[in-house]
Amino acid sequence: MKIAFFGGIYNNYLALEAAIEDANQRGVDRMYCLGDLGAFGPYPNRVFPLLQDNAIECVQGNYDNSIGNDLHDCQCGYTDPRDNWFAQISYNYTYANTSIQNRQWMRALPSEIRFDVDGIRFLLCHGSPRKTNEFLWESTTSTHFLERLFKDAKADVVLGTHSGIHWQRRLKDERLFANVGVLGRPENDGKTNVWYTIIDTGRAEHGGDSSSPSNAVLLEFIPLIYDYEQLAAEMRAEDLPDEFSKTILEGWWTTCLEVLPGKERRYGRY
């Protein structure tokens, strides 16, 4: 089976629309979203029909939990005053422009999704299996931590998003952890594309090693081109901060930098 995974939509309905089309052209059988439907971009209500009309199952991210339960902030966990200020602007905008019906839909989303395909046990979460808003970064997440995480998770493949930068790691027993990336904004690398992930569980049928369930999994990170200039124009039209549209147009994060570990932050401009 060929499955597409989308992370962090952040109201970027244009990228979501492009990702659905791209995934369909690649012949996927299913699509999943790993949460954080809102934040950052314009017109929150435009995301929901795309998810629902295409039967895309969604995990509840911290943003979705907050909006769905009428909380006062995004539960992002920032301590830097500047990052908190921008995060609150984004949250207030998303909350005010999300319909009651869509808030109720987010409230009912599950905190995780589990399924089996071809003998492979998948666990989909937002941040980590133990905490919705936990940041797992490639440079700071130890293999020992992942081994303990998999022991508790009872899964062969664990997929998350939240941090906004895609990465993967296979353990010695071939368990696979991956951050699937986000559709909402670029990856702080000076490029305007965003990312999503496709997993093919039929690797063994094409000569791959099937000695363990997750070893039969072929994972591909997909760079996605979409109309980022239109998105930036719509962000400006909605009076969202110039810092947000600057990130979309230039590919460098200008806000919410506090959470980046040193190695990941050094890749960026700011």
N, C-alpha and C positions, 0 to 999 in steps of 0.2 A: 504494500500500500504506500502511496505517495501522499504526504501530509504537509500542509503549509502552516507555519506558526507566525503570527503577527504580535509584536509587543508594542507597548506604549503608543497609542494612537495620538494622544494629546490634541484632540480636535482636528487633526490633519486629515479631513475627509478626502482631500485630493489624493494624498498618498495612499490612503486605504483603498480608494476606488481603483487606483493604478495597480496596487498590489493584488487585488482580487482578479483583475483582468490578466495580469502577468502570471499568477498562479494557475488560473484556468488554462492559459495557453500552454503551460508546462505539464498539463494533464494531472493535476492533483485530484485526489479522491475526497479529501476533507480539508477544512480550514478551521483553525482555532485562533482566538485572541487571548493574550495573557494579561490583559488588564491595563488600567489607566487610560480610559477612553477620553477623558477631558484633560484640560490644562494647555497653556501655551498658545494654541491656535484659535481661529475664529469659528463661529457658528456651530456650537456643540451638537445641536439637534440633527445636523446633517450626517453624523456618524451612524446613528442608530438604524436607519432604514437599510444602510449598506450591510450591516452585520446581520440584521434580522432577515432581510430578503434573500441573503446568501447562506442562511442556516449556519452561521459561524458561532460556535459555542465560545463563551467567554468566561475567563476567570475574573474574580473581583479583585481589582487593585486597590491600593490605599486611597487613591483619588475617588474611585467609584464608591467605596465604602463611605467616605466622607460626604460626597454629594448625595448619595442615596439615603443617608441617615441624618441629613440636615445639620452636619457638624459645622464648626466655625473655621476650620482650616483643613489642609490637605493631608495631614499626618505625615508630612514629608520628613520631619525630624531635623530641620535646619536649625543651627544656632547662630549663624552669621546674620547680623541685622540686615545687610543688603540683600542677601539671598531670601530671607524671610519676607522682606518688603515686596520683592518681585513675585515670590510664590503666592503671597496673599492677593496681589492684583490679579494674577492668573486664576486663582481659586474663586475670588469674588465674581469675576467675569463669567467663568464657566457655570457657577451655581445660578447666577441671575438669568443665564440664557439657556438653561436646560429645563425642559418642560417637566411638570410634575409626573406625567406618565413615564418619561424616561428616567427620572430619579427613582421611581418605584421599581422600574426594571433593573436598574443597577443595584438597588438594595437587595434584590433576590438572587444576585449572582453568587455562585459558590466560590469559596476561598481556594479550592483546588479542584482539578479534574483528573480522574484516573481512568485509564482504559488499557486493554491488552490488544496488541496486533501482532499476528504471527509469532505468538509466544513471548513477545517483548512487553514488559510492564512499563507503561508511561505514567509519569506524574507531572502535571502542569501546575505551576504556581506563579505567583507574581514576583516576589523578592526571593524567598527561599521557602522550603517546606515548613520551616519552624516559625517564620515571621513574615507577614505580608510586605512590610516595608524595609526588609533587611537588604543592604547593598552587598552583593558579592562581586568583587573585582578580580580580574585575572592576576594582577600583580600582588594582591594581598590575601587571596583565598588559598589556603594551603591544601595540599592533597590529603593530608591527615584529616583536616576538617571535612572535606568532601567524603572521605571514607566513612566517617562517623555519621554524616548526613544521610548517606545511602543506607547505612545499617538501620537507621530509624525510619527512613522513608519506604523501605521495602519496595523498591522499584529498580528497573534496569536503566531507564533513561529519565532524568529529571531536567525539565526545561523551565527557565525563568526569564525575566526581563528587568524592569525597574531601574537598573543603573544606566541604561541607555547606550551601552557599548557592547557589541557582540563578542563572544569568545566561547571556546569549548575546551574540555579536558576529559580524556579517557583515563580511567584508573587502571591499576594492574589487572584487576579482574574484568576489565573491559566495560565496567559501568561507565555511562556517559553523562556528564553534566554540560549544559550549554546555556548561555544567555543568547536569546534569539535576536537581540537587537530591538530597535524601536522604529516605528514609522513616523513618529511625531516630529523629529528634528534630526539633523545630521550628527555625525559622531565626533565632533570637535577635531576634525582632521583637515579642514580647509576645503572639503568637497561638499557639494550640495545634495548628493544622493543620500537616501536612507537605506535601511537594511531589513530584511526578513529572512526566515529560515525555511528550507524544505528538507524533510527527512524521508528517505526511501527505505522501507523495511525489506525490500526484495533483493538486497545486495548479494545474498548467498546464491540466488538463482542465476546471477551473472558472474559466478566464479569467485565471489568474496568469501572470506573466512567466516564460517558460521559456528565456530567452536563455542561461543557463548552467545546468548540472545542479543545483547547490545552490539556485539561485533558484526552482526548481520545488518547493522544500521549504517546507511550512508547519509551523512549530513552535509548540506551545502548552504552556505550563507549567500544570499542573493542581494546584490546591489540594485536599488530601484531608482530609476529616474522618473520624476513626476513634474508637474508644472509648479515649481517652487516660486517662480516670479508672481504667479497669480495668488498663491498663498500669502506671500509677503504683502502684496497690494491689499488683499482682504484684511490682513492683520492691521495695516495702517488705517484702513477705512473704519475699522472697529475701535480705533484709538487704543490699541494695545501698545505697550512700550516699544520704542524704536529698537531697543536692545533685542527684543524677540525677533523682529523681522531681519535685523542685521545677522543674527545667527542663521536664519533660513537662507539668506542671500549669499553669505560668505563661508558658511560651514564651520565657524568657530563658536564655541559656547561663550556667551557674554554674561550669563547668570547661572545661579545654582552650581557654582564651581567649588563650593566648600566641600562637597561630598567626594570630590575626586582625590584619590591617593596621589602621592607625589609623582610616580611614574606616569600615570595617565594624564595628569595635569601638565607635565612637561611637554607632552605631545602638542598641546594647544597653544594658542597665541597669547592668552590672558592668564 
